[in-house]
Amino acid sequence: MSVRHLNRLACFITVTAGFGGPLAACSKEEAPPASPASVEETATFRFAPPDGTEYVRTDRRSEEIAIVGVPLRRAEEEELRWKIGVDQDGKKYSVQQDLVYISYARDGQTFAQGKVDEGISAELVLDDSGNLKEVKGLDKTADTLRKLIMPGHEAEAEQMITPESLEYLVASRYKVLFGDTIGRPAEPGSTWTIKSPPGSFIASRTVKVTRHEACGNTTCALLHVAFELDPQVVTDRAMKLVRSRVVAAGGDPARVNMRRATYGMSGSMLIEPATMLSHGASLVESGTVTVADATEQEISVEIKGTTEISYAYSEESAAAEPPGARFRTAGSPSETY
């Protein structure tokens, strides 16, 4: 898998980007509303995490692409666990993000897994408003990951997990989860749309503040994110799978044509407007692409994916009691937007 393909997968989570410590349990219990006083103090999202804040963030993602009616599928699962610390020096913030655990599997076969002892660390340099200025580090990624790769999967793993791909992942998730939200109105009902550069998998995303709710002793805003996708990029992913089947059968992959495609993606984020500390994010995506193979037979490809990002704050952190147990994933029966 190329770095470019991994970057596209990173955009999926993007979410809520960096939409980026065991996962907190999810509950269908409705969270209590925030008090009027606390709501008045959180009219705008502002980056102000307490100096010395520490937490563990766990990113879990699964994706399955399958041809309907044919025993041909590709399933991928990944987990990245980060230890994160926030420091403030004058007006500047720095975020130290250390990768402490990694797991990658495809079609039931694990090809990289284990605790990361040292060597994979990113430093995010921010200005006083929380805008990302630079990502440093990650230069020892390849050497460290070689110790975690399963025998026989060295080439594939080293292509997927590179300093460039991890730097992109770190920066893009921060931008989506924090950078694009800072300075936005935090009142329930507020909404804004962010457009992506031409050729991006996600053409644009629209964010809506659904409501405020209590997060322990502080206030969180629940955000819903709706995505508008580039149908050509979705189609390309499906066409690649179908063409591989045609080649295996001795056919001409150039004669495979797209007929129609539908795809949807939505997500949620739970954030403290007063500090921009996050308490959970999720993403659900699904779609169907129908193509015609070399014999003009129509083939439908189904794509499904889920992403869960959870946070576990240390006892010393100034963050209030984590409300992760109340966070509902996007699309759960208890949540409507």
Secondary structure, DSSP 4 states (H G I P E B T S, - for coil): --HHHHHHHHHHHGGGTT---PPPPP--SPPPBPPHHHHHTTSB----PPTT-EEEEEEEEEEEEEETTSS-EEEEEEEEEEEEEEEEETTEEEEEEEEEEEEEEETTEEEEEEE--SS-EEEEEE-TT--EEEEEE-TTHHHHHTTTBPTT-HHHHHHHS-HHHHHHHHHHHHIIIIITTTTSB-STT-EEEEEPPTT-SEEEEEEEEEEEEEETTEEEEEEEEEEEE-HHHHHHHHHHHHHHHHHHTT--GGG-EEEEEEEEEEEEEEE-TTT--EEEEEEEEEEEEEEE-TTS-EEEEEEEEEEEEEEEE-TTSSS-S--GGGPPPTT-TT---
